[in-house]
Amino acid sequence: MRGEGWTAFFKVLSYMGSSLFIIAATFVLFLWFGWRSGWLKATPIIVGTGLVYITNTLAKMAFDRGRPEEAWGIEAAGASFPSGNAMLALALYGLAAIWIGRDAWFSQTTKRISYVLAGLLILLMGASRLYFSVHYATDIISGYAASFAILALMMAVLTARR
């Protein structure tokens, strides 16, 4: 499946799941949602993404799993397990879709499109890590699972507070 077009496509997706991009996008989304809905209501965007980032960092230190030897095409530093790109992508893009879904200003069509786009982005970012062989499939799956668990717990706490 390797080819120039696929490689360029997956490099962009891989970058969109990188820590630097996720941190910048988190603050942009926080500012946007904060301006639209109120700063307190936008705080879970930063808290959720931050919790996932911290959890990923601690898990990588605890497991210290090496990366696949076949890695190519991009630089990936640090431990392999769990995938930071997968965890952070699910956190940020998932939270963005949830917040768009909760905002009365958006139409039902826009909300549905945001869910589909977030889901595609999340899956394709995991696929990009497999494409370049910088992660094992279990790294991606566990990254998704850990991020989902953290966000589900956070959303349960937020819902209970209401």
C-alpha positions as CSV (number, residue, x, y, z in Angstrom):
1,M,0.0,0.0,0.0
2,R,3.0,2.3,0.2
3,G,3.0,5.1,-2.3
4,E,3.8,8.9,-2.4
5,G,0.2,9.9,-2.1
6,W,-0.5,7.6,0.8
7,T,2.7,8.6,2.5
8,A,1.9,12.3,2.2
9,F,-1.7,11.7,3.4
10,F,-0.6,9.7,6.5
11,K,2.2,12.1,7.3
12,V,-0.4,14.9,7.6
13,L,-2.6,12.7,9.8
14,S,0.3,11.7,11.9
15,Y,1.2,15.3,12.5
16,M,-2.4,16.1,13.4
17,G,-2.1,13.5,16.2
18,S,1.3,14.8,17.4
19,S,1.6,16.3,20.9
20,L,2.5,19.8,19.5
21,F,-0.5,19.9,17.2
22,I,-2.9,18.5,19.8
23,I,-1.7,21.0,22.4
24,A,-2.1,23.9,20.0
25,A,-5.5,22.7,18.8
26,T,-6.7,22.1,22.4
27,F,-6.1,25.8,23.2
28,V,-7.7,27.0,20.0
29,L,-10.8,24.9,20.6
30,F,-10.8,26.0,24.3
31,L,-10.8,29.6,23.2
32,W,-13.5,29.0,20.6
33,F,-15.8,27.0,22.8
34,G,-15.1,29.4,25.8
35,W,-16.0,32.4,23.7
36,R,-19.2,30.7,22.4
37,S,-20.4,28.9,25.5
38,G,-18.6,30.3,28.5
39,W,-15.1,29.6,29.9
40,L,-16.3,27.2,32.6
41,K,-18.2,25.1,30.1
42,A,-15.1,24.9,27.8
43,T,-12.7,23.8,30.6
44,P,-13.3,20.1,30.1
45,I,-11.6,20.4,26.7
46,I,-8.3,21.3,28.4
47,V,-8.9,19.0,31.4
48,G,-9.8,16.0,29.3
49,T,-6.9,16.4,26.9
50,G,-4.5,17.1,29.7
51,L,-5.6,14.0,31.7
52,V,-5.1,11.9,28.6
53,Y,-1.7,13.4,27.9
54,I,-0.5,12.8,31.5
55,T,-1.9,9.3,31.6
56,N,-0.1,8.5,28.3
57,T,3.2,9.9,29.6
58,L,2.9,7.8,32.8
59,A,1.9,4.7,30.9
60,K,4.8,5.0,28.5
61,M,7.2,5.3,31.4
62,A,5.7,2.4,33.2
63,F,5.6,0.0,30.3
64,D,8.6,1.3,28.3
65,R,7.8,-0.9,25.3
66,G,10.1,-0.5,22.3
67,R,8.9,0.5,18.9
68,P,8.7,-1.9,16.0
69,E,12.0,-2.3,14.2
70,E,10.4,-1.9,10.8
71,A,9.5,1.8,11.4
72,W,10.1,4.1,8.4
73,G,9.0,7.4,6.9
74,I,8.7,9.5,10.1
75,E,10.5,10.0,13.4
76,A,8.9,8.6,16.5
77,A,10.7,8.9,19.8
78,G,10.0,7.3,23.1
79,A,8.2,4.2,24.1
80,S,5.6,2.6,21.9
81,F,2.9,1.6,24.4
82,P,0.3,3.1,24.4
83,S,0.1,5.2,21.3
84,G,0.1,8.9,22.2
85,N,-1.3,9.8,18.8
86,A,-4.3,7.5,19.3
87,M,-5.0,8.6,22.8
88,L,-4.7,12.3,22.1
89,A,-6.6,12.1,18.8
90,L,-9.6,10.4,20.6
91,A,-9.4,12.9,23.4
92,L,-9.3,16.1,21.4
93,Y,-11.4,15.2,18.4
94,G,-13.9,13.2,20.5
95,L,-14.3,16.1,22.9
96,A,-14.7,18.6,20.1
97,A,-17.5,16.4,18.5
98,I,-19.2,16.1,21.9
99,W,-19.1,19.8,22.5
100,I,-20.4,20.6,19.0
101,G,-23.1,18.0,19.6
102,R,-24.1,19.8,22.9
103,D,-24.2,23.3,21.4
104,A,-27.7,24.4,20.4
105,W,-26.2,26.8,17.8
106,F,-25.3,24.0,15.4
107,S,-27.8,22.2,13.2
108,Q,-28.4,18.5,13.5
109,T,-26.7,18.0,10.2
110,T,-23.6,19.8,11.4
111,K,-23.6,17.7,14.6
112,R,-23.8,14.5,12.7
113,I,-21.0,15.6,10.3
114,S,-18.8,16.5,13.3
115,Y,-19.3,13.0,14.8
116,V,-18.5,11.3,11.5
117,L,-15.4,13.5,10.8
118,A,-14.1,13.0,14.4
119,G,-14.5,9.2,14.1
120,L,-12.7,9.2,10.7
121,L,-9.9,11.4,12.0
122,I,-9.4,9.2,15.1
123,L,-9.4,6.0,13.1
124,L,-7.1,7.3,10.3
125,M,-4.6,8.7,12.8
126,G,-4.3,5.3,14.3
127,A,-3.9,3.8,10.8
128,S,-1.2,6.4,10.1
129,R,0.9,5.0,13.0
130,L,0.5,1.5,11.6
131,Y,1.3,2.6,8.1
132,F,4.7,3.9,9.2
133,S,5.1,0.9,11.5
134,V,5.9,3.1,14.5
135,H,3.4,1.3,16.6
136,Y,2.0,-2.2,17.1
137,A,-1.8,-2.6,16.7
138,T,-2.1,-3.2,20.4
139,D,-0.5,0.2,21.1
140,I,-3.3,1.8,19.0
141,I,-6.1,-0.2,20.5
142,S,-5.0,0.3,24.1
143,G,-4.5,4.0,23.4
144,Y,-8.1,4.3,22.2
145,A,-9.3,2.2,25.1
146,A,-7.5,4.2,27.8
147,S,-8.5,7.6,26.3
148,F,-12.1,6.4,26.0
149,A,-12.1,5.3,29.6
150,I,-10.7,8.6,30.8
151,L,-13.2,10.6,28.8
152,A,-16.2,8.4,29.8
153,L,-15.2,8.9,33.5
154,M,-14.9,12.6,33.0
155,M,-18.2,12.9,31.2
156,A,-19.9,10.8,33.9
157,V,-18.5,13.2,36.6
158,L,-19.7,16.2,34.6
159,T,-23.1,14.7,34.0
160,A,-23.5,13.8,37.7
161,R,-22.6,17.4,38.7
162,R,-25.5,18.7,36.7
